[in-house]
Amino acid sequence: MIIVQTPLRLSFVGGGSDLPAFCQRSPGAVLSATLDKFVYVIVKERFDEQIYINYSQKECVERVADIQHDLVREAMRITGVESGVEITTLADIPSRGSGLGSSSSITVALLHALYTYQNELVTAKRLAEEACRIEIDILGKPIGRQDQYAAACGGVSVFHFQKDQSVLREPLVLSGPVFRLFSSSLLLYFTGITRSADTILAQQGINTAKADKFETMCQMAELVPLFRKAVEEGDIATCGRLLDENWRLKRQMADGITNSHIDAMYEKAMAAGALGGKITGAGGGGFLLLLVPREKQSRVFEAMREYREFPFMLDHSGSKVIFEHRRYPGK
């Protein structure tokens, strides 16, 4: 039995500049961090040659080609696992529509667990590259490459997206006090809305071809080095201002990124002392991320009491095997 734990992620500024419509014209950049919230994939050998898959549904098939769960099917094809396994996926949040990169985290975790089952060690970079291949090249999802790399590598990082589709990672080296200050200044509230990001991302990709939207995305990418500097210096006030600016720019990129419910949540939090925030992921639902100085958090908690908070802290770890047991050597 193999159990892999893979983190969820938050992106702060620059989100969307990893989409091909932008980074094939101009280099993109995103600053993101992983959470102490995870998806889990369990792979267990079976006595028979059937393939059992457990998620929100249950599948039992004889051939990989018959698997309905597209991420499981393509991960098995890439890793070469053909039969005689039971695969279970679990998550700390709703598996779709959270805006925390759960689909890409599951893809990375599936690859990691299945390669480990095959006794093959793979790098975080390879896991990220092959997760991108599954989601973007094979399944044709209108997404970028930030989520897969964040899930595989972990930590607080700046990712640079090049015109040739390569991705460069620059991990931030933060002192313990600065890391704890930044992490403890972040709050998440569930909007009560889960949605597929594909429609919004597809529209955003189309809009990026327009001169005004392209310029807006350039402005968002230009916030990344400023936000990085503020994080490294523990300047929470500047982090909040830049996060608010990024959100106001992001709202211009496509219809559906925000709505009256989300706007009301955001304005209520800002009036209570939040310095900035944004909807996680593509927008339209999921979680509202807020940056709130610790001395003002009690006021925000009170103002947001009708909404469900999702407590978390930032985490350094990327995808990792947390349990491995084999009955027979090499299997």
C-alpha positions as a Python dict, from the first residue, in 0.01 Angstrom:
ca = {
    (1, 'M'): (0, 0, 0),
    (2, 'I'): (122, 348, -95),
    (3, 'I'): (-19, 673, 47),
    (4, 'V'): (84, 1007, -106),
    (5, 'Q'): (6, 1347, 47),
    (6, 'T'): (4, 1647, -187),
    (7, 'P'): (-67, 2006, -78),
    (8, 'L'): (-325, 2254, -198),
    (9, 'R'): (-208, 2601, -295),
    (10, 'L'): (-288, 2971, -277),
    (11, 'S'): (-177, 3217, -543),
    (12, 'F'): (-145, 3579, -440),
    (13, 'V'): (-52, 3796, -739),
    (14, 'G'): (5, 3734, -1108),
    (15, 'G'): (-254, 3459, -1143),
    (16, 'G'): (-360, 3413, -1505),
    (17, 'S'): (-22, 3511, -1648),
    (18, 'D'): (54, 3138, -1664),
    (19, 'L'): (-219, 3088, -1925),
    (20, 'P'): (-80, 3016, -2275),
    (21, 'A'): (-268, 3314, -2421),
    (22, 'F'): (-45, 3542, -2212),
    (23, 'C'): (288, 3370, -2152),
    (24, 'Q'): (333, 3278, -2519),
    (25, 'R'): (343, 3653, -2586),
    (26, 'S'): (513, 3778, -2270),
    (27, 'P'): (674, 3597, -1975),
    (28, 'G'): (431, 3539, -1689),
    (29, 'A'): (494, 3522, -1316),
    (30, 'V'): (292, 3407, -1014),
    (31, 'L'): (372, 3412, -642),
    (32, 'S'): (205, 3124, -461),
    (33, 'A'): (230, 2914, -146),
    (34, 'T'): (116, 2570, -34),
    (35, 'L'): (-112, 2503, 262),
    (36, 'D'): (-126, 2251, 542),
    (37, 'K'): (-435, 2114, 364),
    (38, 'F'): (-392, 1822, 130),
    (39, 'V'): (-525, 1568, -114),
    (40, 'Y'): (-437, 1203, -59),
    (41, 'V'): (-404, 916, -302),
    (42, 'I'): (-392, 555, -183),
    (43, 'V'): (-276, 281, -418),
    (44, 'K'): (-317, -78, -302),
    (45, 'E'): (-230, -397, -482),
    (46, 'R'): (-520, -637, -543),
    (47, 'F'): (-519, -1018, -565),
    (48, 'D'): (-729, -1012, -884),
    (49, 'E'): (-656, -818, -1203),
    (50, 'Q'): (-946, -574, -1168),
    (51, 'I'): (-907, -197, -1132),
    (52, 'Y'): (-1103, -46, -842),
    (53, 'I'): (-1132, 332, -810),
    (54, 'N'): (-1290, 511, -513),
    (55, 'Y'): (-1373, 882, -517),
    (56, 'S'): (-1717, 1049, -507),
    (57, 'Q'): (-1814, 752, -720),
    (58, 'K'): (-1692, 393, -732),
    (59, 'E'): (-1561, 222, -1045),
    (60, 'C'): (-1466, -138, -1107),
    (61, 'V'): (-1328, -206, -1455),
    (62, 'E'): (-1101, -450, -1633),
    (63, 'R'): (-916, -210, -1863),
    (64, 'V'): (-757, 131, -1815),
    (65, 'A'): (-941, 257, -2123),
    (66, 'D'): (-1274, 195, -1947),
    (67, 'I'): (-1198, 426, -1651),
    (68, 'Q'): (-1432, 726, -1635),
    (69, 'H'): (-1218, 933, -1397),
    (70, 'D'): (-1003, 1105, -1658),
    (71, 'L'): (-715, 1197, -1426),
    (72, 'V'): (-683, 840, -1295),
    (73, 'R'): (-705, 696, -1645),
    (74, 'E'): (-433, 917, -1792),
    (75, 'A'): (-205, 886, -1487),
    (76, 'M'): (-221, 506, -1518),
    (77, 'R'): (-140, 528, -1888),
    (78, 'I'): (163, 749, -1830),
    (79, 'T'): (302, 545, -1539),
    (80, 'G'): (237, 209, -1701),
    (81, 'V'): (18, 59, -1427),
    (82, 'E'): (-232, -159, -1614),
    (83, 'S'): (-431, -371, -1368),
    (84, 'G'): (-459, -530, -1025),
    (85, 'V'): (-480, -208, -820),
    (86, 'E'): (-727, -22, -603),
    (87, 'I'): (-696, 358, -610),
    (88, 'T'): (-863, 590, -360),
    (89, 'T'): (-858, 971, -365),
    (90, 'L'): (-939, 1188, -63),
    (91, 'A'): (-924, 1563, -3),
    (92, 'D'): (-947, 1815, 281),
    (93, 'I'): (-1183, 2033, 74),
    (94, 'P'): (-1444, 1984, -202),
    (95, 'S'): (-1262, 1811, -487),
    (96, 'R'): (-1384, 2057, -752),
    (97, 'G'): (-1439, 2428, -761),
    (98, 'S'): (-1244, 2532, -452),
    (99, 'G'): (-994, 2756, -630),
    (100, 'L'): (-714, 2591, -430),
    (101, 'G'): (-575, 2387, -719),
    (102, 'S'): (-723, 2056, -608),
    (103, 'S'): (-750, 1900, -955),
    (104, 'S'): (-381, 1957, -1024),
    (105, 'S'): (-289, 1837, -674),
    (106, 'I'): (-481, 1515, -738),
    (107, 'T'): (-304, 1469, -1073),
    (108, 'V'): (37, 1516, -911),
    (109, 'A'): (-57, 1281, -626),
    (110, 'L'): (-180, 1011, -865),
    (111, 'L'): (142, 1021, -1064),
    (112, 'H'): (353, 1020, -747),
    (113, 'A'): (166, 724, -594),
    (114, 'L'): (160, 517, -913),
    (115, 'Y'): (531, 574, -984),
    (116, 'T'): (610, 477, -624),
    (117, 'Y'): (397, 164, -668),
    (118, 'Q'): (619, 84, -970),
    (119, 'N'): (933, 137, -759),
    (120, 'E'): (1030, 439, -967),
    (121, 'L'): (1167, 755, -807),
    (122, 'V'): (1073, 1075, -989),
    (123, 'T'): (1158, 1440, -929),
    (124, 'A'): (909, 1711, -838),
    (125, 'K'): (981, 1875, -1174),
    (126, 'R'): (889, 1559, -1362),
    (127, 'L'): (569, 1518, -1161),
    (128, 'A'): (472, 1877, -1246),
    (129, 'E'): (560, 1842, -1615),
    (130, 'E'): (363, 1520, -1655),
    (131, 'A'): (66, 1660, -1462),
    (132, 'C'): (66, 1954, -1708),
    (133, 'R'): (82, 1709, -1996),
    (134, 'I'): (-224, 1522, -1866),
    (135, 'E'): (-438, 1826, -1786),
    (136, 'I'): (-340, 2061, -2069),
    (137, 'D'): (-209, 1852, -2360),
    (138, 'I'): (-415, 1533, -2326),
    (139, 'L'): (-739, 1650, -2163),
    (140, 'G'): (-735, 1997, -2317),
    (141, 'K'): (-820, 2191, -2001),
    (142, 'P'): (-795, 2572, -2049),
    (143, 'I'): (-560, 2611, -1753),
    (144, 'G'): (-205, 2725, -1687),
    (145, 'R'): (94, 2557, -1524),
    (146, 'Q'): (115, 2717, -1181),
    (147, 'D'): (-94, 2466, -984),
    (148, 'Q'): (98, 2155, -1086),
    (149, 'Y'): (436, 2305, -999),
    (150, 'A'): (315, 2446, -667),
    (151, 'A'): (168, 2110, -564),
    (152, 'A'): (477, 1913, -662),
    (153, 'C'): (737, 2151, -517),
    (154, 'G'): (566, 2308, -212),
    (155, 'G'): (660, 2617, -14),
    (156, 'V'): (636, 2987, -96),
    (157, 'S'): (766, 3040, -448),
    (158, 'V'): (770, 3263, -752),
    (159, 'F'): (711, 3073, -1074),
    (160, 'H'): (817, 3220, -1407),
    (161, 'F'): (637, 3100, -1721),
    (162, 'Q'): (837, 3123, -2041),
    (163, 'K'): (730, 3143, -2405),
    (164, 'D'): (865, 2791, -2471),
    (165, 'Q'): (632, 2655, -2197),
    (166, 'S'): (919, 2598, -1954),
    (167, 'V'): (869, 2696, -1590),
    (168, 'L'): (1136, 2838, -1361),
    (169, 'R'): (1093, 2828, -983),
    (170, 'E'): (1242, 3070, -732),
    (171, 'P'): (1167, 2960, -374),
    (172, 'L'): (1147, 3240, -119),
    (173, 'V'): (1379, 3195, 177),
    (174, 'L'): (1191, 3348, 469),
    (175, 'S'): (1306, 3367, 829),
    (176, 'G'): (1093, 3187, 1084),
    (177, 'P'): (938, 3506, 1228),
    (178, 'V'): (858, 3648, 882),
    (179, 'F'): (708, 3319, 764),
    (180, 'R'): (488, 3295, 1074),
    (181, 'L'): (382, 3660, 1049),
    (182, 'F'): (280, 3627, 684),
    (183, 'S'): (109, 3290, 733),
    (184, 'S'): (-87, 3402, 1040),
    (185, 'S'): (-210, 3715, 859),
    (186, 'L'): (-403, 3510, 602),
    (187, 'L'): (-766, 3404, 639),
    (188, 'L'): (-991, 3196, 414),
    (189, 'Y'): (-1371, 3206, 403),
    (190, 'F'): (-1586, 2974, 195),
    (191, 'T'): (-1817, 3161, -43),
    (192, 'G'): (-2064, 2872, -44),
    (193, 'I'): (-2020, 2844, -421),
    (194, 'T'): (-1832, 2567, -601),
    (195, 'R'): (-1789, 2592, -976),
    (196, 'S'): (-1583, 2465, -1264),
    (197, 'A'): (-1309, 2713, -1348),
    (198, 'D'): (-1293, 2603, -1713),
    (199, 'T'): (-1554, 2847, -1846),
    (200, 'I'): (-1399, 3151, -1675),
    (201, 'L'): (-1045, 3051, -1774),
    (202, 'A'): (-1146, 2989, -2135),
    (203, 'Q'): (-1307, 3334, -2151),
    (204, 'Q'): (-1004, 3491, -1985),
    (205, 'G'): (-778, 3328, -2243),
    (206, 'I'): (-989, 3472, -2525),
    (207, 'N'): (-999, 3815, -2363),
    (208, 'T'): (-621, 3822, -2317),
    (209, 'A'): (-586, 3861, -2693),
    (210, 'K'): (-749, 4205, -2659),
    (211, 'A'): (-502, 4490, -2614),
    (212, 'D'): (-663, 4633, -2299),
    (213, 'K'): (-694, 4294, -2126),
    (214, 'F'): (-337, 4203, -2221),
    (215, 'E'): (-218, 4526, -2061),
    (216, 'T'): (-421, 4450, -1747),
    (217, 'M'): (-254, 4109, -1723),
    (218, 'C'): (87, 4272, -1767),
    (219, 'Q'): (8, 4496, -1470),
    (220, 'M'): (-85, 4191, -1261),
    (221, 'A'): (241, 4013, -1348),
    (222, 'E'): (436, 4329, -1262),
    (223, 'L'): (301, 4308, -905),
    (224, 'V'): (492, 3984, -841),
    (225, 'P'): (839, 4130, -763),
    (226, 'L'): (679, 4401, -549),
    (227, 'F'): (478, 4146, -352),
    (228, 'R'): (783, 3923, -315),
    (229, 'K'): (987, 4209, -169),
    (230, 'A'): (707, 4293, 75),
    (231, 'V'): (674, 3929, 188),
    (232, 'E'): (1049, 3893, 239),
    (233, 'E'): (1056, 4212, 448),
    (234, 'G'): (749, 4116, 651),
    (235, 'D'): (570, 4428, 524),
    (236, 'I'): (209, 4315, 574),
    (237, 'A'): (61, 4655, 490),
    (238, 'T'): (221, 4657, 145),
    (239, 'C'): (123, 4294, 89),
    (240, 'G'): (-238, 4389, 159),
    (241, 'R'): (-232, 4689, -74),
    (242, 'L'): (-84, 4484, -358),
    (243, 'L'): (-329, 4199, -303),
    (244, 'D'): (-619, 4445, -323),
    (245, 'E'): (-475, 4597, -641),
    (246, 'N'): (-433, 4252, -797),
    (247, 'W'): (-798, 4169, -717),
    (248, 'R'): (-928, 4490, -869),
    (249, 'L'): (-728, 4418, -1187),
    (250, 'K'): (-834, 4054, -1198),
    (251, 'R'): (-1203, 4147, -1186),
    (252, 'Q'): (-1157, 4317, -1525),
    (253, 'M'): (-1034, 4004, -1702),
    (254, 'A'): (-1360, 3813, -1757),
    (255, 'D'): (-1727, 3805, -1667),
    (256, 'G'): (-1808, 3578, -1375),
    (257, 'I'): (-1487, 3635, -1179),
    (258, 'T'): (-1693, 3810, -915),
    (259, 'N'): (-2061, 3858, -831),
    (260, 'S'): (-2273, 4052, -584),
    (261, 'H'): (-2234, 3786, -314),
    (262, 'I'): (-1853, 3787, -339),
    (263, 'D'): (-1841, 4168, -355),
    (264, 'A'): (-2051, 4192, -37),
    (265, 'M'): (-1819, 3950, 146),
    (266, 'Y'): (-1512, 4143, 34),
    (267, 'E'): (-1645, 4487, 126),
    (268, 'K'): (-1760, 4362, 467),
    (269, 'A'): (-1412, 4224, 541),
    (270, 'M'): (-1238, 4540, 421),
    (271, 'A'): (-1461, 4760, 636),
    (272, 'A'): (-1371, 4547, 938),
    (273, 'G'): (-995, 4584, 891),
    (274, 'A'): (-876, 4354, 612),
    (275, 'L'): (-599, 4511, 402),
    (276, 'G'): (-671, 4319, 83),
    (277, 'G'): (-790, 3993, -59),
    (278, 'K'): (-906, 3801, -362),
    (279, 'I'): (-1110, 3503, -470),
    (280, 'T'): (-893, 3194, -495),
    (281, 'G'): (-833, 3041, -837),
    (282, 'A'): (-1018, 3158, -1145),
    (283, 'G'): (-1295, 3331, -950),
    (284, 'G'): (-1671, 3298, -938),
    (285, 'G'): (-1674, 3098, -614),
    (286, 'G'): (-1452, 2885, -399),
    (287, 'F'): (-1279, 3066, -114),
    (288, 'L'): (-1224, 3432, -34),
    (289, 'L'): (-864, 3495, 72),
    (290, 'L'): (-809, 3788, 308),
    (291, 'L'): (-493, 3946, 443),
    (292, 'V'): (-563, 4082, 791),
    (293, 'P'): (-312, 4210, 1052),
    (294, 'R'): (-333, 3995, 1360),
    (295, 'E'): (-442, 4289, 1579),
    (296, 'K'): (-751, 4340, 1359),
    (297, 'Q'): (-853, 3979, 1313),
    (298, 'S'): (-1106, 3973, 1598),
    (299, 'R'): (-1304, 4248, 1422),
    (300, 'V'): (-1295, 4057, 1094),
    (301, 'F'): (-1400, 3734, 1266),
    (302, 'E'): (-1702, 3916, 1407),
    (303, 'A'): (-1792, 4082, 1076),
    (304, 'M'): (-1763, 3752, 887),
    (305, 'R'): (-1936, 3530, 1143),
    (306, 'E'): (-2212, 3429, 899),
    (307, 'Y'): (-1954, 3273, 667),
    (308, 'R'): (-1758, 2954, 722),
    (309, 'E'): (-1390, 3010, 795),
    (310, 'F'): (-1136, 2754, 672),
    (311, 'P'): (-848, 2765, 924),
    (312, 'F'): (-505, 2688, 780),
    (313, 'M'): (-137, 2775, 787),
    (314, 'L'): (118, 2782, 509),
    (315, 'D'): (332, 2471, 472),
    (316, 'H'): (676, 2405, 324),
    (317, 'S'): (618, 2053, 194),
    (318, 'G'): (543, 1948, -162),
    (319, 'S'): (408, 1611, -272),
    (320, 'K'): (547, 1327, -61),
    (321, 'V'): (497, 960, 23),
    (322, 'I'): (374, 935, 382),
    (323, 'F'): (321, 556, 395),
    (324, 'E'): (469, 266, 201),
    (325, 'H'): (425, -102, 281),
    (326, 'R'): (511, -391, 53),
    (327, 'R'): (434, -755, 123),
    (328, 'Y'): (701, -879, -117),
    (329, 'P'): (1035, -726, -214),
    (330, 'G'): (1010, -516, -527),
    (331, 'K'): (628, -522, -541),
}
